[in-house]
Structures are given as C-alpha cells and as structure tokens.
Amino acid sequence: MIKVIGFDLDDTLWAVRPIIIRAEQQLDAWLKAEVPDMIHDVTSMRGLREEVVSQRPELAHQVTALRRTIIETAMVQSGIDARRARQLATDAMETFLHARNQIEFFDGALPAIRTLAQDYTLGALTNGNADITRLGLATYFSFAFSAEDVGAPKPEPDLFHKALSHTSARPHEMIYVGDDPQLDIDTANELGLRTVWVNSRNKPPGRTIADETIEHLEDLPAAIRSINK
C-alpha cells in the first residue's frame, strides 16, 4: 500500500531553464543598480565558480551557498569591503531567490497535486533550491528536502533515505515522481521505491524501468492508482 509520494521539482513540475535565465537577469539588474562599482556581471561571475569550489569544495553541491559565495567573491574582487560584500551578497541572493521561485507549473501539475494530497503524504526531494513555501506548495507538501539540506545530491541515496526516515515509510510504500531517468528513476528504483517517470521531453531511459511512464502530469493520478492497485 502506497503511503508517500515524493516529487522532483525542476523539469518535473515546471521548466527550470527559463526561470533561471529570468532570475539571473533580475539579479544582474539589481547588481547594476545597487553595486555600480562591481567589475563583474552575472555572465563573468560564472567564471568564478571553479575558483570558489577549489577553495571551498564543500560548496560544490550547495547551490544557494555557492551562488552567494560567488557573488561575495566578485564583490571583494571589485574592491568592496569584505563585511559589506557579505551583506550585499545576502541581499543579492534574496533578489535571485525571489525570482527563482516565480514559476509556471506545467499543465495539470497543480490539479494532480491537489488530488493526490487528499490520499497521500506528499513531499519534495530536489537537487535545486526551489522553495515549496514561496511556491505555495506547502499547503499540499508535508516535507521538502534538498541536496543542500542533506549534504549530497541525487544520485546519492541520502535524499531518499531522509524522506523514508521522516515519513516512517518503507521503500515499497513510497512512489517517487521525476523527469530524470538516471538521477530520479534509477536511484529510486535501486532503493526499492516505486517510480513514475515524467518523460515530457522524450529522453532515453536509464538503466531501470519505471513502474509507470507518463508524458503529461494530468495523467499522474491514474498512474498512481495503477501502481497502488
């Protein structure tokens, strides 16, 4: 009997690329207005990633902390006092995160979530930094864990173990819904979870086969019912 449904977020419930592009544009505009003495913009700051990660390898999979540190590093390199740079970087990240959580759900996503929330415990497991509270999903999701929270991104099993521990569910009592055949479906299958692959972009399959495959999220409740017969 299925008790828990976990969701990947980016590219499962919405398309992430246009969101990140828009968020970076808004961050760039904020930096130009608030920190005109910056020698870096969003584009040139991408070149600082390797430098920052080499100095602080623990940030490699902490997407929020890494971006904030890159912004702070760019400000210090621009001659801004370190203390001021730290505060400005925090403010800049708030601008980015606000925009990053202005998303457009795929058709059928919210109706499917509302339907499933009536019968199952729902939650999010993501490598990214989308925020279910900012997104309005906290009404339906009772948990949300990111790679940053647990210290390891998918395909490492930590996120799945965290969800199972949090919900006291056994692997066969949880379904994971995701778009990535390797990070989402293979990892969950190999841990004994049931899976629904949202293959909306016609990707090739991974090493394992999902219990159900759908192209449109309006078909998700039926796929869950099929698994939970």
C-alpha positions as CSV (number, residue, x, y, z in Angstrom):
1,M,0.0,0.0,0.0
2,I,1.4,3.4,-1.1
3,K,1.6,6.0,1.7
4,V,4.0,8.6,0.4
5,I,4.6,10.3,-2.9
6,G,7.8,12.3,-3.4
7,F,8.4,14.7,-6.2
8,D,11.4,16.0,-8.0
9,L,10.7,19.7,-8.8
10,D,12.7,21.3,-11.6
11,D,11.8,20.0,-15.0
12,T,9.2,17.7,-13.4
13,L,6.6,20.2,-12.3
14,W,7.9,23.2,-14.3
15,A,10.6,24.0,-16.9
16,V,13.6,25.3,-14.9
17,R,15.8,26.9,-17.6
18,P,13.7,29.9,-18.4
19,I,13.2,30.5,-14.7
20,I,17.0,30.6,-14.0
21,I,17.6,32.9,-17.0
22,R,15.0,35.3,-15.7
23,A,16.3,35.1,-12.2
24,E,19.8,35.9,-13.4
25,Q,18.6,38.8,-15.4
26,Q,16.9,40.3,-12.3
27,L,20.0,39.6,-10.3
28,D,22.1,41.4,-12.9
29,A,19.7,44.4,-12.9
30,W,19.9,44.5,-9.0
31,L,23.7,44.4,-9.0
32,K,24.0,47.2,-11.6
33,A,21.6,49.4,-9.6
34,E,22.8,48.6,-6.0
35,V,26.5,47.9,-6.6
36,P,27.6,50.1,-9.6
37,D,31.3,49.6,-8.7
38,M,31.2,45.9,-9.5
39,I,33.6,44.8,-12.1
40,H,31.7,41.5,-12.6
41,D,28.2,40.8,-14.0
42,V,26.2,37.6,-13.9
43,T,28.0,36.3,-17.0
44,S,31.5,36.9,-15.8
45,M,30.7,35.6,-12.4
46,R,30.2,32.1,-13.9
47,G,33.9,32.0,-14.4
48,L,34.5,32.3,-10.7
49,R,32.7,29.0,-9.9
50,E,35.8,26.8,-10.4
51,E,37.9,29.2,-8.3
52,V,35.4,29.2,-5.4
53,V,34.8,25.5,-5.5
54,S,38.6,24.8,-5.5
55,Q,38.9,26.9,-2.3
56,R,35.7,25.6,-0.7
57,P,34.9,22.2,-2.2
58,E,32.1,21.6,0.3
59,L,30.1,24.2,-1.6
60,A,30.1,22.2,-4.9
61,H,26.6,20.8,-4.4
62,Q,25.2,23.6,-2.2
63,V,23.6,25.7,-4.9
64,T,22.4,28.6,-2.8
65,A,25.5,28.9,-0.7
66,L,27.7,28.5,-3.7
67,R,26.0,31.3,-5.7
68,R,26.1,33.6,-2.7
69,T,29.8,33.0,-2.2
70,I,30.5,33.6,-5.9
71,I,28.7,36.9,-5.7
72,E,30.6,37.8,-2.5
73,T,33.9,36.9,-4.1
74,A,33.1,39.0,-7.2
75,M,32.4,42.0,-4.9
76,V,35.6,41.6,-3.0
77,Q,37.5,41.3,-6.3
78,S,35.8,44.6,-7.2
79,G,37.4,46.3,-4.2
80,I,34.3,46.2,-1.9
81,D,35.0,45.7,1.8
82,A,34.5,42.1,2.9
83,R,31.9,42.9,5.5
84,R,29.9,45.0,3.1
85,A,30.3,42.4,0.4
86,R,28.9,39.7,2.7
87,Q,25.7,41.7,3.4
88,L,25.3,42.8,-0.2
89,A,25.7,39.2,-1.4
90,T,22.9,38.1,1.0
91,D,20.6,40.9,-0.3
92,A,21.5,39.9,-3.9
93,M,20.6,36.3,-3.2
94,E,17.3,37.3,-1.9
95,T,16.6,39.0,-5.2
96,F,17.7,35.9,-7.1
97,L,15.7,33.5,-4.9
98,H,12.5,35.6,-5.2
99,A,12.7,35.5,-8.9
100,R,13.8,31.8,-9.0
101,N,10.6,30.9,-7.2
102,Q,8.3,32.7,-9.7
103,I,7.5,29.6,-11.7
104,E,4.9,28.5,-14.2
105,F,3.7,25.0,-13.5
106,F,3.3,22.5,-16.3
107,D,-0.3,21.9,-17.3
108,G,-2.0,19.5,-15.0
109,A,0.6,19.8,-12.2
110,L,-1.4,21.6,-9.6
111,P,-4.7,19.7,-10.2
112,A,-2.8,16.4,-9.9
113,I,-1.1,17.5,-6.7
114,R,-4.3,18.7,-5.2
115,T,-6.0,15.4,-6.0
116,L,-3.1,13.3,-4.6
117,A,-2.8,15.3,-1.4
118,Q,-6.2,14.1,-0.4
119,D,-5.0,10.5,0.0
120,Y,-1.2,10.5,0.3
121,T,1.6,12.3,2.2
122,L,3.4,14.4,-0.4
123,G,6.9,15.9,-0.4
124,A,9.7,17.2,-2.5
125,L,13.3,15.9,-3.0
126,T,15.4,18.1,-5.1
127,N,18.9,18.9,-6.1
128,G,17.9,22.5,-6.6
129,N,16.8,25.4,-4.4
130,A,13.2,25.9,-5.2
131,D,11.2,26.7,-2.0
132,I,7.8,25.0,-1.5
133,T,6.7,27.8,0.8
134,R,7.5,30.5,-1.7
135,L,5.9,28.4,-4.4
136,G,2.7,27.9,-2.5
137,L,3.1,24.1,-2.3
138,A,3.4,23.9,1.5
139,T,-0.3,23.6,1.5
140,Y,0.0,20.2,-0.1
141,F,3.5,19.0,0.7
142,S,4.3,18.0,4.3
143,F,8.1,17.7,3.7
144,A,10.8,19.1,1.4
145,F,14.4,18.2,1.4
146,S,17.2,19.5,-0.9
147,A,20.7,18.2,-1.6
148,E,21.9,21.3,0.3
149,D,19.9,20.1,3.4
150,V,21.3,16.5,3.4
151,G,24.8,17.2,2.1
152,A,24.6,15.1,-1.1
153,P,22.8,15.4,-4.4
154,K,21.0,12.7,-6.3
155,P,22.0,10.1,-7.5
156,E,23.4,9.7,-4.0
157,P,20.7,8.0,-1.9
158,D,20.7,10.5,1.0
159,L,17.6,12.4,0.0
160,F,15.5,9.3,-0.3
161,H,16.7,7.9,3.0
162,K,15.8,11.2,4.6
163,A,12.3,11.1,3.2
164,L,11.8,7.5,4.3
165,S,13.0,8.3,7.8
166,H,10.9,11.4,8.0
167,T,7.7,9.7,7.0
168,S,8.5,6.3,8.6
169,A,7.6,4.7,5.3
170,R,9.2,1.6,3.9
171,P,10.7,1.9,0.4
172,H,7.8,-0.1,-1.3
173,E,5.3,2.3,0.4
174,M,6.7,5.4,-1.4
175,I,6.4,6.5,-5.0
176,Y,8.9,8.9,-6.5
177,V,7.9,11.1,-9.4
178,G,10.7,12.6,-11.6
179,D,11.9,13.5,-15.0
180,D,15.5,12.4,-15.0
181,P,15.9,8.7,-15.8
182,Q,19.2,8.4,-14.0
183,L,19.0,10.8,-11.1
184,D,15.4,10.2,-10.3
185,I,14.2,6.9,-11.7
186,D,17.3,4.7,-11.5
187,T,18.2,5.9,-8.0
188,A,14.7,5.4,-6.6
189,N,14.2,2.0,-8.2
190,E,17.5,0.7,-6.9
191,L,16.5,1.7,-3.4
192,G,13.2,-0.2,-3.7
193,L,10.8,2.7,-4.2
194,R,8.1,2.6,-6.8
195,T,8.5,5.2,-9.6
196,V,6.7,7.4,-12.1
197,W,8.8,8.8,-14.9
198,V,7.5,12.1,-16.3
199,N,9.0,11.8,-19.8
200,S,7.7,15.0,-21.2
201,R,10.9,15.7,-23.3
202,N,11.3,12.2,-24.9
203,K,14.5,11.4,-23.1
204,P,16.1,7.9,-23.5
205,P,15.5,5.6,-20.5
206,G,18.1,4.9,-17.9
207,R,19.3,1.5,-16.5
208,T,16.0,0.6,-15.0
209,I,12.3,0.8,-15.9
210,A,9.8,3.0,-14.1
211,D,6.6,1.4,-12.8
212,E,4.7,3.9,-14.9
213,T,5.7,6.4,-17.6
214,I,3.6,9.5,-18.4
215,E,4.2,12.5,-20.7
216,H,1.6,14.8,-19.1
217,L,1.0,15.5,-15.4
218,E,-2.8,15.3,-15.8
219,D,-2.2,11.5,-16.1
220,L,-0.3,11.3,-12.8
221,P,-3.3,10.4,-10.5
222,A,-4.2,7.5,-12.9
223,A,-0.6,6.3,-12.9
224,I,-0.5,6.3,-9.1
225,R,-3.8,4.4,-8.9
226,S,-2.3,1.8,-11.3
227,I,0.7,1.3,-9.0
228,N,-1.4,1.2,-5.9
229,K,-3.9,-1.4,-7.0
